[in-house]
Amino acid sequence: MIKGYEVVVGLEVHAELNTKTKIYCSCRNSFGLEVNTQVCPICLGMPGTLPTLNEKVVEYAIKMGHALNCSINRICKQDRKNYFYPDLPKSYQISQADIPLCQNGYLDVIMEGGEVKRIGVERIHIEEDAGKLLHSDKFDGSLVDFNRCGVPLIEIVSKPDMRSSDEAKAYLETIRSILKYIDISDCKMQEGSIRCDVNVSVHKPGTPFGTRCEMKNVNSFSAAVRGIDYEANRQIEILEAGGTVVQETRRWDDQKGISVSMRTKEDAQDYRYFPEPDLLTIVVPEEKVKFLKDTLPELPNAKIMRYVSDYGLSHYDAAMIVDIVEKSAFFEKSLEAGCKSPKLLANWVLGEISKFMNDGRAIEDTALTPEKMAELVNYIADGKISNAAGKTVFDIIVAEDRDIKAIIEEKGLAQVSDESALENLADEILSANEKSVSDYLSGKTNALGYLVGQCMKASKGKANPGVMKEIILKKIAEISQK
């Protein structure tokens, strides 16, 4: 709720599919190639050319439909969506209108703290992408790169079930995660592989939904959050001033943090949809639909819940690991390799490994295997080395294929857990810090941390801090009884 108004959000997510070729021709489907080199008469819309549907596109769309609990229309068609724009050489886009491949699904989104929000999915349909306009100060006007023409897309249309920008962000992150887990899109927002249009309206509770406005040019999930919040407040200000919200398409300017009007919003009839005459009806055998469902991997939400129940991770930590496919795979392989402490392993995956990967490096390109990670975590869990020493070992084994035990011996990183040696150390520190002992006995519990720290410093970090703490507590108790 904002100022007594309920915010209603719906999202249209466009995801580029990672097929080898485009949707209706054999041109290569690849980003970043020389301008206008991956084109042919079909994707350039030359008269007399005939498209041929890429079967993989249909399979990928059905897999996403299963992942989002949709019903699959085994018999459907494709349609022409007619509009003029400079990057659309045919002046129409082949899409799906009234009969999409997948419809009437839902997605359960896990919010922070573990609350589950169910968001309806109205439809998933296949379509071709348009080209890309290039603007630059180096030349007048705009140029067109048609490499993107015919790149296969699925459009995932949600129902207007989201009530905040936070819910929209969680929905988008879950969609992206699923796309990567089922391996049908690389989801690189910086390359336009996944993008979304945002529909926002506001209304007073108990009244009909308000007039919605659509926002284009939303290039990141954080931009979607900012755009939703801005648009909701813009509409509320209009209504509070006695005005009327106009249905329109607006462009989000993330640098300025505002949206600007582009055009009055079109309705379906404005596109003059009609069945695509150059393509056959899509007919998918029932066995194929079942096979595609059976081959789905464990999906992110199920994995998060399993990490929480089986390994005792928090929802937040589980979601952070699951969000990146590579992290989740490394985490699970390390457990399979014999890692004793899932929680400690999770800390390392979210800490040092995430920091390493955030620099643009891939963990699989290093000498750090899941087996070595399991061994390193076990050394720490068993108290043989400290967490700080573990970071020293980590830095070495990501760079060199070295034996962990040999590194520990060479660098002198082994923790001292021998109680007799640690008791002698504790006696020295306690006798040299009588005031801290008195402070602790008088209720200043922070003094205990200071005393343990002094022991760690004297041992050059080699003392086992857990054992050290217990010994100090025992000796202070003996002192208090004298």
C-alpha positions in Angstrom: 0.0 0.0 0.0 1.2 3.5 -0.9 -0.8 6.4 0.6 -3.9 4.2 0.9 -3.6 2.9 -2.7 -3.0 -0.7 -3.6 -0.3 -1.2 -6.3 -1.0 -3.8 -9.0 1.9 -5.1 -11.1 2.0 -7.4 -14.1 5.2 -8.4 -16.0 5.9 -9.4 -19.6 9.3 -11.2 -19.6 11.0 -11.7 -23.0 13.8 -14.3 -22.9 16.1 -15.1 -25.9 16.5 -18.8 -26.3 20.0 -20.2 -26.7 19.3 -22.3 -29.8 22.2 -22.7 -32.3 20.2 -21.1 -35.1 17.4 -18.6 -35.4 13.7 -19.4 -35.2 12.7 -19.5 -38.9 16.1 -19.8 -40.7 19.5 -21.4 -40.4 21.3 -18.1 -39.6 23.6 -18.4 -36.5 22.0 -17.3 -33.2 24.9 -15.5 -31.5 25.4 -12.2 -29.8 28.2 -9.7 -30.6 29.0 -10.6 -34.2 29.8 -8.1 -36.9 26.8 -5.9 -37.7 24.5 -7.5 -40.4 26.6 -10.6 -40.9 24.1 -13.1 -39.6 21.3 -12.4 -41.9 19.6 -14.1 -44.9 16.6 -13.4 -47.2 14.3 -15.1 -44.6 15.2 -13.0 -41.6 15.5 -9.9 -43.7 11.9 -10.4 -44.8 12.6 -10.6 -48.6 9.5 -11.2 -50.7 8.8 -14.8 -51.6 10.8 -16.3 -48.8 9.3 -19.1 -46.6 10.1 -19.6 -42.9 10.6 -23.0 -41.3 10.0 -23.4 -37.6 13.0 -24.4 -35.5 11.8 -27.5 -33.5 14.1 -26.7 -30.5 12.2 -23.4 -29.9 9.0 -25.3 -29.4 10.7 -27.8 -27.0 12.3 -25.0 -25.0 9.0 -23.2 -24.6 7.3 -26.4 -23.5 10.0 -27.0 -20.9 9.5 -23.5 -19.5 5.7 -24.2 -19.5 6.2 -27.3 -17.4 8.5 -25.4 -15.0 5.8 -22.8 -14.5 3.0 -25.3 -14.1 1.2 -24.4 -17.3 -1.1 -26.5 -19.4 0.4 -27.2 -22.8 -1.5 -26.7 -26.0 -0.3 -29.6 -28.1 -2.1 -28.1 -31.2 -1.6 -24.4 -31.8 -0.7 -21.9 -34.5 1.4 -18.9 -35.2 0.1 -15.4 -36.1 1.2 -12.2 -37.7 1.4 -9.2 -35.5 1.3 -6.2 -37.8 3.1 -3.0 -37.0 5.6 -0.7 -38.6 9.0 0.1 -37.1 12.4 0.6 -38.8 14.0 -2.5 -37.1 11.2 -4.8 -38.4 11.9 -5.4 -42.1 8.8 -7.4 -42.8 6.5 -4.8 -41.1 5.1 -7.8 -39.1 6.3 -10.0 -36.4 5.5 -13.7 -36.3 4.1 -14.4 -32.8 1.2 -16.2 -31.2 -2.1 -14.5 -30.4 -5.1 -16.4 -29.2 -3.6 -19.9 -28.8 -0.2 -19.9 -27.1 1.9 -23.0 -26.6 1.5 -22.7 -22.8 -1.1 -21.1 -20.6 -2.8 -20.9 -17.2 0.2 -21.6 -15.0 1.7 -20.2 -11.8 5.0 -19.6 -10.1 5.5 -19.9 -6.3 8.0 -17.2 -5.3 9.9 -17.5 -2.0 10.1 -14.0 -0.4 12.8 -13.1 2.0 12.1 -14.9 5.3 10.5 -17.9 3.6 7.0 -16.6 2.9 5.6 -18.1 -0.4 3.7 -15.8 -2.8 1.9 -17.5 -5.7 1.9 -15.5 -9.0 -0.3 -16.6 -11.9 1.2 -17.0 -15.3 -1.3 -16.2 -18.0 0.7 -17.5 -21.0 4.0 -18.4 -22.6 4.3 -18.0 -26.4 7.0 -18.1 -29.0 7.9 -15.3 -31.3 10.8 -13.8 -33.3 12.8 -10.8 -32.2 13.2 -7.6 -34.2 16.4 -5.9 -35.2 18.3 -3.3 -33.2 18.5 0.4 -33.9 22.0 1.9 -33.5 22.3 5.5 -32.4 25.6 7.4 -32.2 27.1 10.9 -32.3 29.4 9.6 -35.0 26.7 9.7 -37.6 23.4 11.4 -38.4 20.1 9.5 -37.9 20.0 5.9 -36.8 21.4 2.7 -38.4 19.9 -0.8 -38.1 21.6 -4.1 -37.2 19.4 -6.9 -38.4 21.5 -9.7 -36.8 18.9 -9.9 -34.0 16.0 -10.3 -36.5 14.6 -13.9 -36.1 16.3 -14.6 -32.8 13.9 -16.9 -31.0 12.0 -15.5 -28.0 9.6 -16.8 -25.4 7.3 -14.2 -23.8 6.2 -15.0 -20.3 3.1 -13.0 -19.4 2.2 -12.9 -15.7 -1.2 -12.2 -14.3 -1.5 -8.9 -12.4 -0.9 -10.7 -9.1 2.1 -8.7 -7.7 1.4 -6.0 -5.2 4.8 -4.4 -4.7 8.2 -3.8 -6.5 9.7 -6.3 -4.0 7.4 -9.1 -5.2 8.1 -8.2 -8.9 11.9 -8.4 -8.2 11.5 -11.8 -6.5 9.4 -13.0 -9.5 11.9 -11.8 -12.0 14.8 -13.4 -10.2 13.0 -16.7 -9.9 12.1 -16.6 -13.6 15.8 -15.9 -14.5 17.0 -18.7 -12.2 14.6 -21.3 -13.8 15.6 -20.3 -17.3 19.3 -20.9 -16.4 18.5 -24.2 -14.6 16.7 -25.7 -17.5 19.4 -24.3 -19.8 17.3 -22.6 -22.4 18.6 -19.0 -22.1 21.9 -17.4 -20.9 19.9 -14.6 -19.3 22.6 -11.9 -19.9 20.6 -8.7 -19.3 23.6 -6.6 -20.5 23.2 -8.4 -23.9 19.4 -8.1 -23.9 18.9 -11.9 -23.5 16.3 -11.3 -20.9 14.2 -8.1 -20.6 10.8 -7.1 -19.4 7.9 -4.7 -19.9 6.2 -3.6 -16.7 2.5 -2.9 -16.3 1.5 -0.8 -13.3 -1.9 0.5 -12.0 -3.2 1.7 -8.6 -6.6 1.7 -7.0 -8.2 2.0 -3.6 -8.9 -1.3 -1.9 -12.4 -2.6 -2.7 -12.6 -0.7 -6.0 -11.9 -2.0 -9.5 -8.4 -2.1 -10.8 -7.1 1.3 -12.1 -6.0 2.2 -15.6 -2.6 0.5 -16.3 0.4 2.0 -18.0 3.2 -0.1 -19.6 6.9 0.8 -19.2 9.4 -0.2 -21.9 13.3 0.0 -21.8 13.6 -1.7 -18.4 17.1 -3.1 -18.6 17.7 -4.6 -15.2 15.7 -6.0 -12.2 16.8 -3.1 -10.0 15.5 -0.7 -12.7 12.2 -2.6 -12.7 11.9 -1.9 -8.9 12.7 1.8 -9.4 10.3 2.0 -12.4 7.4 0.4 -10.5 7.8 2.6 -7.5 8.1 5.7 -9.6 5.1 4.9 -11.8 2.9 4.0 -8.8 3.7 7.3 -7.2 3.1 9.2 -10.5 -0.3 7.7 -10.9 -1.3 8.3 -7.3 -0.3 12.0 -7.6 -2.5 12.3 -10.7 -5.5 10.7 -8.9 -4.9 12.8 -5.7 -5.0 15.9 -7.8 -8.3 14.9 -9.3 -6.9 13.8 -12.6 -7.4 10.7 -14.7 -4.6 8.2 -15.5 -4.4 7.6 -19.3 -3.6 4.2 -20.7 -0.2 4.6 -22.5 3.2 3.2 -23.1 6.0 5.0 -21.3 9.8 4.7 -21.6 11.8 4.3 -18.4 14.9 6.5 -18.2 16.9 4.9 -15.4 19.6 7.6 -15.4 17.1 10.3 -14.7 14.8 8.0 -12.6 11.7 9.0 -14.5 9.4 7.6 -17.2 8.3 9.6 -20.2 5.3 9.1 -22.5 6.0 7.3 -25.8 2.5 6.6 -27.3 -1.1 5.8 -26.4 -1.2 2.1 -25.5 -2.3 -0.2 -28.3 -4.9 -2.9 -27.9 -4.8 -6.3 -29.6 -7.0 -5.2 -32.5 -4.5 -2.5 -33.4 -2.0 -5.2 -34.4 -4.5 -6.8 -36.9 -3.5 -10.3 -35.9 -4.2 -13.1 -38.3 -2.9 -16.7 -38.7 0.5 -16.9 -40.3 -0.2 -18.4 -43.7 3.4 -19.6 -44.4 3.7 -21.9 -41.4 2.0 -25.1 -40.6 -0.1 -25.8 -37.5 2.1 -26.8 -34.6 1.3 -30.3 -33.5 3.3 -31.8 -30.5 2.9 -35.5 -29.7 1.7 -36.2 -26.2 4.8 -38.5 -25.6 7.1 -35.5 -26.5 5.2 -33.2 -24.0 5.7 -35.9 -21.2 9.3 -36.5 -22.1 10.1 -32.8 -21.8 8.5 -32.7 -18.4 10.3 -35.8 -17.2 13.7 -34.4 -18.3 13.4 -31.2 -16.2 16.1 -30.9 -13.5 15.4 -30.0 -9.9 14.1 -26.5 -10.0 15.4 -23.6 -7.9 12.5 -23.3 -5.4 12.6 -27.1 -4.7 16.3 -26.9 -4.2 16.0 -24.0 -1.8 13.5 -25.8 0.3 15.7 -28.9 0.3 18.8 -26.9 1.4 16.8 -25.5 4.3 15.3 -28.8 5.4 18.3 -31.1 4.8 21.2 -28.9 5.5 19.8 -26.4 8.0 20.6 -23.3 5.9 18.6 -20.1 6.2 16.2 -19.3 3.4 18.5 -16.3 2.5 21.7 -18.4 2.3 20.0 -21.2 0.4 18.5 -18.7 -2.1 21.8 -17.0 -2.6 23.5 -20.3 -3.4 20.7 -21.6 -5.6 20.5 -18.3 -7.6 23.7 -19.1 -9.5 23.7 -22.5 -11.1 27.5 -22.8 -10.9 27.5 -22.1 -7.2 24.8 -24.6 -6.5 26.5 -27.3 -8.5 29.9 -26.7 -6.7 28.1 -26.7 -3.3 26.4 -30.1 -4.1 29.5 -31.7 -5.6 31.6 -30.7 -2.5 29.0 -32.3 -0.3 29.1 -35.5 -2.4 32.9 -35.4 -2.1 32.5 -35.9 1.7 32.2 -32.4 3.2 31.2 -32.8 6.8 29.6 -29.3 7.4 27.1 -28.0 4.9 26.7 -24.7 6.9 30.4 -24.1 6.9 30.6 -25.0 3.3 27.7 -22.5 2.5 29.7 -19.8 4.3 32.6 -20.4 2.0 30.5 -20.6 -1.1 28.9 -17.3 -0.3 32.1 -15.8 0.9 35.4 -16.5 -0.8 34.0 -18.4 -3.8 31.4 -15.7 -4.5 34.1 -13.0 -4.2 36.3 -14.9 -6.6 33.4 -15.4 -9.1 32.3 -11.7 -8.8 35.6 -10.7 -10.4 34.4 -12.4 -13.6 36.4 -15.6 -13.0 35.0 -19.1 -13.2 35.8 -21.5 -10.3 35.9 -24.5 -12.7 38.9 -22.9 -14.4 41.0 -23.1 -11.3 42.7 -25.9 -9.4 40.0 -25.8 -6.7 37.9 -28.9 -7.3 34.9 -29.8 -5.1 37.1 -32.6 -3.6 39.7 -30.1 -2.5 37.0 -27.7 -1.2 35.5 -30.6 0.9 38.9 -31.4 2.3 39.6 -27.8 3.2 36.3 -27.3 4.9 36.8 -30.6 6.9 40.2 -29.3 8.1 38.4 -26.3 9.5 35.4 -28.2 10.8 37.7 -30.6 12.7 39.6 -27.7 14.3 42.9 -28.6 12.5 43.3 -25.1 11.0 41.5 -21.8 11.7 39.1 -20.1 9.2 41.8 -17.4 8.6 44.4 -20.2 7.8 41.8 -21.7 5.5 41.7 -18.5 3.5 45.5 -18.7 3.1 45.1 -22.2 1.8 42.2 -21.2 -0.5 44.3 -18.4 -2.1 47.0 -21.0 -2.9 44.9 -23.8 -4.3 42.9 -21.6 -6.6 46.2 -20.7 -8.3 48.1 -24.0 -8.0 47.3 -27.7 -7.9 48.8 -28.3 -4.5 48.2 -30.8 -1.7 46.3 -29.1 1.1 48.2 -31.0 3.9 51.5 -30.1 2.4 50.5 -26.4 2.3 49.4 -26.5 5.9 52.7 -28.0 7.0 54.8 -25.7 4.8 53.1 -22.5 6.0 52.9 -23.7 9.6 49.1 -23.2 9.7 48.1 -26.1 11.9 46.0 -25.2 15.0 47.3 -26.1 18.4 44.6 -28.1 20.2 46.8 -29.8 22.7 45.3 -28.9 26.1 48.4 -29.0 28.1 50.2 -26.5 25.8 47.1 -24.3 25.7 46.8 -24.4 29.5 50.3 -23.2 30.0 49.6 -20.3 27.5 46.4 -19.5 29.4 48.2 -19.3 32.7 50.7 -16.8 31.2 48.0 -14.6 29.8 45.8 -14.6 32.9 48.7 -13.8 35.2 49.7 -10.9 32.9 46.1 -9.5 32.7 44.7 -9.7 36.2 42.6 -6.5 35.7 40.8 -8.2 32.7 40.1 -11.3 34.9 38.7 -9.0 37.6 36.6 -7.2 35.0 35.1 -10.4 33.8 34.3 -11.6 37.3 32.6 -8.3 38.0 30.3 -8.8 35.0 32.2 -7.2 32.1 31.8 -10.2 29.7 33.7 -8.4 26.9 36.9 -9.0 28.9 36.7 -12.7 28.0 37.0 -11.9 24.3 40.1 -9.7 25.1 41.7 -12.6 27.0 41.1 -15.1 24.2 42.4 -12.6 21.7 45.6 -12.2 23.8 46.1 -15.9 23.8 45.5 -16.1 20.0 48.0 -13.3 19.5 50.6 -15.0 21.7 50.2 -18.2 19.8 50.4 -16.4 16.5 46.9 -17.5 15.6 47.7 -21.2 16.0 45.7 -21.8 19.2 42.3 -23.4 18.7 40.0 -20.5 19.7 37.2 -22.8 20.9 39.4 -24.9 23.1 41.2 -21.7 24.2 38.0 -20.1 25.4 36.9 -23.2 27.4 40.3 -23.4 29.1 40.2 -19.7 30.1 36.7 -20.0 31.4 37.7 -23.0 33.5 40.8 -21.3 34.9 38.8 -18.1 35.7 36.3 -20.2 37.6 39.1 -21.8 39.6 40.5 -18.3 40.4 37.0 -17.1 41.6 36.9 -20.0 44.1 40.2 -19.2 45.7 
